[in-house]
Every structure is written in structure tokens, then in C-alpha cells.
Amino acid sequence: MARYEIYVTYKPGIFDPPGATAERALVNLGYQGVNEVKIGKYIRLDADADFDTVSEMCQKLLANPVIEDYRIEVVEGA
Amino acid sequence: MRFGVVIFPGSNCEQDVIRATHFLGFDSEYIWHGDTDISGFDAIVLPGGFSYGDYIRTGAVARFSPVMSEVVRFAEKGGPVLGICNGFQILCEAHLLPGALLRNQGLKFICKSVNLRVEENTCQWLDQPAGTILEIPINHNEGNYYCDAQTLERLDANGQVVLRYVEADGSTADGGSAPNGALDDIAGVCNERGNVFGLMPHPERVVDPLTGGTDGQPFFTTIVRALAEVSG
């Protein structure tokens, strides 16, 4: 059994309304130096599957390659 | 001529489509998403709603419902497929239509009547002349159409952009007229062949004058006429 942590984010150039809203809110709260906020998804997956299979899962279902990028991290010793 | 209206778990506009087609005097019947035989139908409609709770992404799970492999095969043979709202999102996820529907730019669920301009197009589902203005309601949280620049260019060149959001007089406001932030004000697109059509507005809600208008009628009458001509 392996543990994978998957981060799904919008591709560069795609407007991220929740991120933009959080960004404005932080600036309104007085935090100086907030440059950009992007909000994505975190998926934890425990599976008897190799990295390539998890990549396939991302491409087929967990992310939409038209609008999203994904990054898979393997968690050691989980 | 018989419409098949697919019910996914979480669909909620299937009855409206059935009623609209019956109102216009057409035959239609429900198809359960677990069915794998759609041979009795001449046109397939994927209705609006929140299939699978919109989990992961809108339409992402419905795309893998058993009936969808048949719908894809039907579409690839040239069979007419219409996706309304969530149905449009499912067609994009299934790669039957290009692009994707993102969350509305203003982060708000929008439910209101909008004005749409029919563009020069090759869509088999709509025979209204280019420039026609239609008033049809939208009802969605993820209607912000997106595709990359290359795809947009191809869509325009092939006449695949069928409907654009406009002002009441048919013009485009500074900064665009899409209430949801849709790229280039796009409200509906078809595939290159013109048999698969997806749109965010709900034409099935405006076929009976009693409930607010008849601008949705051509979305059902066009395909019936086209199929009648084919079968001659």
C-alpha cells in the first residue's frame, strides 16, 4: 500500500475566482505584500497502485487536463 | 422520432425536458444512467441538474456512467446529442465538446433570464438565422466557459460557437456581456460535425407561453424537422 498526496491547481492563465477573492480579502485585512493567492484541491490517496497508474487516475478523473495541472507526491513510510 | 432524456443521480431538469417535448407534440422517454441500450432513440438529451453532487468537478463522474459509452458511440455515428447546463458540463468532460465550464467569475449562483445571439454556425440543433436574439433563463454556478486560444480560433473558424450572451439590443457590453465570465461571451458550442450541442441556458423552460416565452422551441423543433428530412 502506498500513500499519494495529489495537488490539483488551475493551469496558468486560468482565472481562479476563489483565489482572487481570498487575495482581496487578505489585502483588505491589512496584510501587506500579499501578491497572489491560488486555491486548488488536495487529494490523499492510499492505494495498491504504482505512480503511473496514479497519474492515469489524475488524467482520467481527479483532474481535467483542459483546465488543471496536478502534482503527485509519494509519502514515504505512511 | 423519439427523444431520450438521460437521468443521472442528481439530475433535476429531466422532467422539464420531457414536458417540453410533449408540449411540442414529440415523443420522449427517460433513460436511466445505468442503461446500456439506447437503440430506441433518435436524439439524446442530457438534462440539467447536479449529477453526482457535482463532486470532483461538474460532470466529471457522470461522464463514466454506463450509459455514456453508448452516448459517445451514438454521437460518433452522427446521432444528435444535446446537453443542457449540467448536460453541457458532462459533454465537455466526456470530450464530446471542446473546453470546460469553470466556476462563475463572480462566485455566485446565477438564476435569471439572459439574452443570447445566434451566431453563424453549423449546429444541427438550431436553425435560427444568425443575429436572432433569444431570451432564455440560465441557472448555474459553473457556466464560465473556457478553452485555450487555439481552440477558440478553431471554434470560430468552424462555426462551432452557436450562442453568445449579449445585451437586450443584441450588442456586446464593454468588458463582455456574459453574466458568468464566460470566455468571449460563449453560451453554447457544438462539435465540428454539428450533431453534438451543449449550452448553459435552459431552452426547455421557455417552450410554453404560460411559463414565460417560446424562445426555447426551436431547440427541439429543428432537430425533429432535420431527422424527418433524413428519413424522408
Interface residues (C-beta under 8 A of the other chain):
Chain A: I14 F15 P17 P18 T21 L61 L62 N64 V66 I67
Chain B: I56 R57 A60 V61 F64 C92 E93 G99 A100 L102 R103 N104 Q105 G106 L107 Y146 C147 D148 G181
